């Protein structure tokens, strides 16, 4: 029985969750959230599936969490992420769920955002012995490999002091996530979507001596649901990257902690293959957004007068119970919970929580 307890997992507990997934041949969904409704749906879904889970915020999701009306957009991105973190710390333990808390794509312009969040984790660590977040991501794939690794190493040196992990991106993930990403043109040469194993080895050589990190290595994955045939997933790139690092350093099988970005809409067989090559985390956002929105849309279309009138102009019927936000927001949560059950099953994570 694991000694990892429910709540936000950081440091060695987070590493234990990762190692359990890799050893057990399963991966965890990393779900982007934008408010308490989506956070609570993820916690409910993980508890129902008896699985660990990763909750993450993009910079835009963090800003929305603080409120789009907040006058300072940068400060909103910081405060929103911090507010969400405290919410998850409080409720994850109550739900009996192990949660890794993460921030998503941050390019070079967003390094100050990540630095500000690390500052909050440093303060939290000083008080509690635990950082506020489990990990952060730097997506510096638009830069040269040397600059990408240099800036990532500088961030990891600071984060490692408080037992935090860093996720980096090598190669590029197509599509866009809150303004960070790359266009994919149909029929174009998309070779930039495929990471070179030699690049992964170079990053490993620099980062491994500093601290714990994971790699979002690109193997044709794209954010969003894309037209079939537009890009081709090549999980063998992950296999080759693992083999090169393993052989160069004389390590055990699958030494890298790999991340699958753009998991929405992916072929389950390709997901299974990627997990077999050491992927412990798969990002899912587009599918869960639609799963939240679809039942709400159906409800609104099925009850049109309730969203036009407080009182029916013909019958005088009050519609308060129908337009009450708790009514239709709950439908969105139910949809998200159901879609995540599929994600846990596809990734082999159902019933595999380390804190059971």
N, C-alpha and C positions, 0 to 999 in steps of 0.2 A: 504493500500500500504506500502511495506517495505521501511525502510530508508537505506537499504543496497544498495550500489552503485556498478556499474561495476568496475572490476579491481581485484586485488588479495585481498581476504578477510582474515583478521587475527583477533585474539582476539574475541570480542563480535560479530563482523560481521560473522566470521567463525562459531561461536557457533549458531548464528541465522540461518545460512544455514543448519547446522546439525539438529537443532530442527524443522525447516520447513519440512525437508525430513521425519523425524520420525513421525511428526504429520500428514503429508500428505500421509503417507504410500508408499513412494517411496525412492529410493536410487540413488546415483550418481556413474557413472563410474570413476575409478581412473586409468588414462592411463599413462603407462610408455613411456617416450620420450627419444630420443637420439640426437636430433639436431633440428634446426629451422624448417625443413620440417615437422617433426612429431608434434612439438609444434603448428605450424600454422594450421595443419590439425585438431588438437583437438579444437583450438579456432574457426575455421570455422564450425566444426561439432556442437559445443555447441551453436553457434549463430544461426545456421540453425534450431536446435532442440528447441531453446528458453529454454535452460536448463543451470543450473549451472554445473560445472565440476571440477574434481580434476586432476591436472597435477603433476606427480611425476617422480623422477629420482632414479634409483638404483646407486650404487657406480660406476659400469661399464658404465652405461649410462652417468653419469656425466663426467667420464674420456673421453669418446668418444666425448662428447660435446666440451671439451677443445682441443681435438686432440690426437689421439693415438700416434702421434710422439712427444708429449711433453715429455721431458726427465725425469721429476720427476712424477711418476705415482700418488703418494699421492696428490701432489700439483695440478695435473690435475683434480683429483676427486673433490677437493675443488673449484678450479677456474671454472671448467665446470659447477658445480651446481650453483655457484654465477652468472656466465654469463647467464645461462638459467633463473635464477630468475629475473634478470634485464630485459631480453627480455620479459618475461611474464608480468611483472609489466607494461612495456611500451605498449604492444599490447593488453592485456586483456581489458583494459579500452576502447581502440579504437574499439575493436570488440563488445563492449557492453556486455561482459560476466563476470559473477562472477566466479573467479577461486580460489580454495584452492590449495596452493603450498606445496608440500610434498616430503620428501625423503623416499625411500622404504627400505626394509630389511637391517639392519646394525647389525651384530653380535658383540660379545665382541671385536674382533680385529678391528672393524670399529668405535668404540666409539670415538677415536681421530678425525675421519672424521666428525662425528656429532658435536663434541665439536668445531671444527674449523668453521663449518657452523653457529653454535649458536653465535660464536664470531662475524661473519659478520652480523648476525641479530641484535646483541647488538649494533654494530656500526650504523647500518641503523636505528634502533629504536631511538638512541640518536639524529640523524639528523632529522628524519621524524615523530617520534612517532609511528612507525609501524615496526614490524620485517620484515626481508626479506622473510622468509618462514612462512607459516601458522602452520606447524607441522613437526615433524620428527618421524621416527620409530626406535625403538630398538627391534631387534629380539634376545632376550637372552634365547630362549626356550631350548637351549642345556644345560643351567646351571640349578642348583637347583632352585626350586621355590623361596626360600629365597633370593638367590643371584640375581635372575632375578628382584625381587621386589626392593631389596636394591639399585641396580645400576639404575633402572628405576626411583626410587624416587629421587636419587641424581641428575639425569639429569633434572627431572621435576622441582625441586626446582629452578634451574637456569633458565629454560625456562619460568616458570610462571611469573617471574619478568618482562618479556617483552611480556606478553600476548600470549605466544606460547602454543600449545597443543602437547602432546606426545602420540604416538601410541605404544602399547606394544603387544607382542605375548605370549599367554599362550597355552600350548600344542604345537604341531608342525604342520606346513603345509608341506605336502609331496612335492617331486620334488625339483627343484632348481631355484633360482633367482639370477643370477650373483654370483654364488659361495656360496650363503647362502641358506641352505635348507637341506632336509633329503630324503634319498632314500625310495622308496616304492616298496616292492617286492610282486609280484603277489602270492597270496595264503598264505602270511606270516601274522603273528599277527600284525595288524596295530592299536592296541589299543592306541598307543602313538599319533595317529592322532585325538584323541577325548579329549577335555579339560574337566576337572572336575569342576562342578559349585562351589565347595568349594574353589578351587584355585582362581576362579574369585572373589569370595567374599573376600578372603584374600588380593588380589591386590587392590580391591576397598577400603577396610578399611584403607590401607596405603596411597594410591594415592589421593583419593577424597579430603582429607583435604588440600592437597598441591596445586592442580591445575587441569586444564582441561585435560582429557585423553580419549583415546578410546582403545578398546580391540579387537585384532584379535584372537578370540577364535576359536580353531580348531574343526571342526565337520566333519572331513573326507575329507576336501578340499585339492587339490593338484595343484601345479603349472603345467601349460602346459595342453595339451589335452591328456587324459589318456584313456586306454582301458576300455570300459564299464565293470563293475563288479569287477574291480581291487580294488576300494575303494567304500564305500557307504556313501553318504552325510546323516547326521543325524541332521537336523536343530533343532530338539527338544532339543538338548543340549543348544542351545542359549536360548530357551524358559525357560528351567530349571534354567539357570544361572541368567536370568533376574528376575525370580520369587524369587530365594533365596535372592538376593540383595534387591529386593523390600520389601519382608516380614521382613527381618532382620532389615532394617533401616526405615521401615514405609514410603516408598517412593511411588510416582506415578508409573503407569505402564511403563515398559521398561526403567528403569533409566540408563542403560548402553548404551554407544555409541559403537556399534559393527561394525566390519569390516569383509568382506568376501574376503579372499585371494584365489587366484587360481580360479577365476571366469570363465576363458575361457573354453568353451566346456560344461558348466554346464547345467543341465536340467532346463528349464524355470520355471517349477513348483516348483523346490527346491529353485530357486532364489526368487520367489514370497513368498514362505513360510519363508525364512530367513529374507526377508525385513519386513515381518509382525512381526518378533520378535525383531525389533530394529536395523537391519543392515542399515546403511546409506551410506556405501561406499563399492563398489565391484571392486577389482583389475582386470584389463583386459590388458593383454600384448601379450600373444601368439596369440590370434585371430587378434589383430590389427597389429602385425608384419606380419602375413600372408596376411592380407588384403592390406597392403602396398606393399608387395613383389609380389603377384600374378599378378596384371595387368602389372607390369614392366616386369616380366618373359614372359608373353604372348606377350608383345610388342617387346621384344628382339627376341623371336622366330619367330615372324611375320615379322621382318625386319632384317634378319641376316646379310645382306651385309653392312648395315649401321653401324654395330658394328665390321666390319672387315676392311672396307676401308673408307678413306675420300672421294676418288673419285672412282666410279665404274670402275674396270679395263677393262671392255668390252665396256661400253657406255660413260664413262667419266662423268657420272652424279655425282654432288656433294651431299653428304649426311649430310651436316652440320645441316640442319633443323631437321634431323631425330635423330642424336646422341646428339644434344644439351641437356645437363642435365635437362634443364627446361622442356623439352618435356616429358621425362619419369619419372622424379621425380614428376611432377604434376599428372601423372597417379597414382602413389603410394599414393599421398595425397588424390586423389578422392576415391580410394579404402578404405582408412582409414576413410574418412568422411562417406562413405556409411555404413561401418561396425558399426561405432559409432551410427548412427541413429537407428540401430537395438538394440544396447546396451541401449540407452536412453529409447526406447520403452519397452524393456524387464524389465527395472527397474522402469517403470512408471514415468520417469522424464521429458518426452517430454512436453514442454509448462509450466513447473512448476518453472521457475527461480524466485528467490526471488527479483530480481532486475528488473522485468518486469514493 
